[in-house]
Amino acid sequence: MPSHTVSNPLEIDALSLKNASLFFRAINHDFRQKIMQLIHKHGRMTVTEIYVKLRREQCVVSSHLAVLRDAKLVQAERAGKNIFYSVNYEQIKHLQSLAAELLKN
């Protein structure tokens, strides 16, 4: 009797799925989308620059930046006493590819 093995056409490891989950959770919020758009427009920004532009409290912006950092959508770079945030385009490209792969199958 021949054995029937079904190969999984979708080869995605658990870490990629976790990253994708963090990505979609992070980006599925209007205020975080505004933060991403603002950082993209300016290249890199401090938390102070972000909360002044968006007219929100610093603690609110910081908590949303933490979610974006956890999802690796923004990167933080210390320069003296300041921390500058920039969009992590490599992570976005990777997650776009992963999403396309999920939709294809």
MOJO-V789117 format. One record per backbone hydrogen bond with DSSP energy under -1.0 kcal/mol. CO is the residue of the C=O (numbers start at 1). NH is the residue of the N-H. If there is no record, write none. Layout:
# MOJO-V789117
[[CO;NH] [CO;NH]]
This chain:
# MOJO-V789117
[[10;12] [13;17] [14;18] [15;19] [16;20] [17;21] [18;22] [19;23] [20;24] [21;25] [22;26] [23;27] [24;28] [27;29] [29;33] [30;34] [31;35] [32;36] [33;37] [34;38] [35;39] [36;40] [37;41] [38;42] [39;43] [42;44] [45;85] [46;50] [47;51] [48;52] [49;53] [50;54] [51;56] [57;61] [58;62] [59;63] [60;64] [61;65] [62;66] [63;67] [64;68] [65;69] [66;70] [67;71] [68;73] [69;72] [73;88] [75;86] [77;84] [79;82] [82;79] [84;77] [85;45] [86;75] [87;89] [88;92] [89;93] [90;94] [91;95] [92;96] [93;97] [94;98] [95;99] [96;100] [97;101] [98;102] [99;103] [100;104] [101;105]]
